[in-house]
Amino acid sequence: MSLARDEREREIDLRADRAAYMVVTYGLLVLVMLRAVLRDEAAWDLMALVLLGGAVNLGYTAWKRAVSHQLLVFSLSIAVVSALVAGTIAFATRLL
């Protein structure tokens, strides 16, 4: 049995999913910060969840061709630059 749904209900569901995604993502980022600052622990597992969620989102929208080429290139370039900066910081802290 399937229930017929109108566009308004689908739009509300999409907005609710977006809000839930934002709460989870920013909640994970706060937990990463708290682990690092208060416990002096590495929180790469939680940070990996945040990054994986963003990568899945971008990958799915690119697969469905719902993202512009310019945004895709911009997002990937930010990811590469961020990885380089993180690698440089990690390498520099190992030297100290």
MIDO-855406 format. One record per residue (C-alpha): residue number from 1; residue in three letters; x negated, y negated, z. Coordinates in steps of 0.05 Angstrom, whole numbers, padded with zeros to 5 digits, always signed. Example, Ala and Ser with C-alpha at 12.3 -4.5 7.8 and 13.67 -1.06 7.14 Angstrom:
BEGIN
KOLVO    n  res       X       Y       Z
KOLVO    1  ALA  -00246  +00090  +00156
KOLVO    2  SER  -00273  +00021  +00143
! end
This chain:
BEGIN
KOLVO    n  res       X       Y       Z
KOLVO    1  MET  +00000  +00000  +00000
KOLVO    2  SER  -00030  -00066  -00020
KOLVO    3  LEU  -00006  -00133  +00003
KOLVO    4  ALA  +00000  -00189  -00048
KOLVO    5  ARG  -00040  -00249  -00027
KOLVO    6  ASP  -00038  -00319  -00055
KOLVO    7  GLU  -00096  -00366  -00069
KOLVO    8  ARG  -00086  -00404  -00004
KOLVO    9  GLU  -00096  -00341  +00038
KOLVO   10  ARG  -00159  -00322  -00001
KOLVO   11  GLU  -00187  -00392  +00007
KOLVO   12  ILE  -00174  -00390  +00082
KOLVO   13  ASP  -00209  -00322  +00086
KOLVO   14  LEU  -00269  -00350  +00048
KOLVO   15  ARG  -00273  -00410  +00095
KOLVO   16  ALA  -00268  -00365  +00156
KOLVO   17  ASP  -00323  -00320  +00129
KOLVO   18  ARG  -00367  -00381  +00116
KOLVO   19  ALA  -00355  -00407  +00187
KOLVO   20  ALA  -00371  -00339  +00217
KOLVO   21  TYR  -00435  -00335  +00175
KOLVO   22  MET  -00456  -00403  +00199
KOLVO   23  VAL  -00444  -00385  +00272
KOLVO   24  VAL  -00484  -00320  +00266
KOLVO   25  THR  -00541  -00353  +00228
KOLVO   26  TYR  -00549  -00413  +00274
KOLVO   27  GLY  -00539  -00368  +00335
KOLVO   28  LEU  -00596  -00324  +00312
KOLVO   29  LEU  -00640  -00385  +00300
KOLVO   30  VAL  -00625  -00409  +00371
KOLVO   31  LEU  -00643  -00340  +00398
KOLVO   32  VAL  -00708  -00341  +00359
KOLVO   33  MET  -00725  -00409  +00389
KOLVO   34  LEU  -00707  -00386  +00460
KOLVO   35  ARG  -00749  -00323  +00454
KOLVO   36  ALA  -00808  -00363  +00429
KOLVO   37  VAL  -00804  -00419  +00479
KOLVO   38  LEU  -00778  -00387  +00543
KOLVO   39  ARG  -00806  -00316  +00537
KOLVO   40  ASP  -00866  -00329  +00493
KOLVO   41  GLU  -00845  -00270  +00450
KOLVO   42  ALA  -00846  -00261  +00375
KOLVO   43  ALA  -00777  -00258  +00346
KOLVO   44  TRP  -00792  -00235  +00276
KOLVO   45  ASP  -00736  -00184  +00277
KOLVO   46  LEU  -00683  -00238  +00288
KOLVO   47  MET  -00716  -00285  +00238
KOLVO   48  ALA  -00717  -00229  +00187
KOLVO   49  LEU  -00642  -00222  +00195
KOLVO   50  VAL  -00632  -00296  +00181
KOLVO   51  LEU  -00677  -00293  +00120
KOLVO   52  LEU  -00645  -00229  +00095
KOLVO   53  GLY  -00576  -00259  +00101
KOLVO   54  GLY  -00597  -00319  +00059
KOLVO   55  ALA  -00631  -00275  +00008
KOLVO   56  VAL  -00570  -00230  +00001
KOLVO   57  ASN  -00526  -00292  -00007
KOLVO   58  LEU  -00570  -00323  -00060
KOLVO   59  GLY  -00580  -00256  -00096
KOLVO   60  TYR  -00506  -00241  -00099
KOLVO   61  THR  -00488  -00310  -00125
KOLVO   62  ALA  -00544  -00306  -00177
KOLVO   63  TRP  -00521  -00236  -00197
KOLVO   64  LYS  -00450  -00262  -00208
KOLVO   65  ARG  -00479  -00322  -00245
KOLVO   66  ALA  -00447  -00370  -00196
KOLVO   67  VAL  -00510  -00410  -00182
KOLVO   68  SER  -00546  -00459  -00228
KOLVO   69  HIS  -00615  -00443  -00254
KOLVO   70  GLN  -00642  -00506  -00222
KOLVO   71  LEU  -00617  -00487  -00153
KOLVO   72  LEU  -00644  -00416  -00161
KOLVO   73  VAL  -00713  -00442  -00180
KOLVO   74  PHE  -00712  -00493  -00124
KOLVO   75  SER  -00692  -00441  -00072
KOLVO   76  LEU  -00746  -00392  -00094
KOLVO   77  SER  -00799  -00446  -00094
KOLVO   78  ILE  -00779  -00466  -00023
KOLVO   79  ALA  -00786  -00393  -00003
KOLVO   80  VAL  -00855  -00387  -00034
KOLVO   81  VAL  -00880  -00452  -00002
KOLVO   82  SER  -00851  -00432  +00066
KOLVO   83  ALA  -00885  -00364  +00062
KOLVO   84  LEU  -00951  -00397  +00045
KOLVO   85  VAL  -00945  -00446  +00103
KOLVO   86  ALA  -00925  -00390  +00151
KOLVO   87  GLY  -00984  -00348  +00128
KOLVO   88  THR  -01032  -00406  +00137
KOLVO   89  ILE  -01006  -00420  +00207
KOLVO   90  ALA  -01010  -00346  +00226
KOLVO   91  PHE  -01081  -00341  +00198
KOLVO   92  ALA  -01102  -00406  +00234
KOLVO   93  THR  -01075  -00382  +00301
KOLVO   94  ARG  -01113  -00317  +00294
KOLVO   95  LEU  -01178  -00356  +00287
KOLVO   96  LEU  -01167  -00394  +00352
! end
